[in-house]
Amino acid sequence: MHELSLAGGILKIVEDTARRDAFVRVTLLRLEAGALAGVEVRALRFALEAIAPGTLLQGARIEIDTPLARAWCMPCGATVDIKARGDPCQRCGGYQLQPDGGSELRIVDMMVEDI
């Protein structure tokens, strides 16, 4: 389950940010996992909740958005939204799509309690 590793990386970013910006707890953590990121959102949420006790994330509300990916269609030149690799172009029905975003996992923002 690579989501546990991802959760550990997210926690490290939160801890590094807390050292830099001097806060003691996260109350809300908002993440974005693009449709092509290869992240199982339920597993990531479970992993974050599992590692949270005793950390800055303990008791934090975790929101994970899953925006659609964007792709450029080679035959018609349109930029379209896709849910997964292999989806057809919504405009011409072609399958020669070049993904252009949607493979990112990122921290959007955090609400924190200051020292």
URFENBEL-V543084 format. One record per backbone hydrogen bond with DSSP energy under -1.0 kcal/mol. CO is the residue of the C=O (numbers start at 1). NH is the residue of the N-H. Records with the same first field share a line. If there is no record, write none. Layout:
CO = NH + NH
This chain:
1 = 4
2 = 6
3 = 7
4 = 8
5 = 9
6 = 10
7 = 11
8 = 12
9 = 13
10 = 14
11 = 15
12 = 16
13 = 17
14 = 18
15 = 19
16 = 20
17 = 21
18 = 22
22 = 115
25 = 113
27 = 61
28 = 111
29 = 63
30 = 108 + 109
31 = 65
32 = 106
34 = 37
40 = 44
41 = 45
42 = 46
43 = 47
44 = 48
45 = 49
46 = 50
47 = 51
48 = 52
52 = 55
55 = 58
56 = 26
57 = 60
61 = 29
63 = 31
65 = 33
67 = 35
69 = 82
70 = 100
71 = 80
72 = 98
73 = 77
78 = 73
80 = 71
82 = 69
84 = 87
89 = 93
94 = 89
95 = 97
96 = 74
98 = 72
102 = 36
104 = 34
106 = 32
109 = 30
111 = 27 + 28
113 = 24 + 25
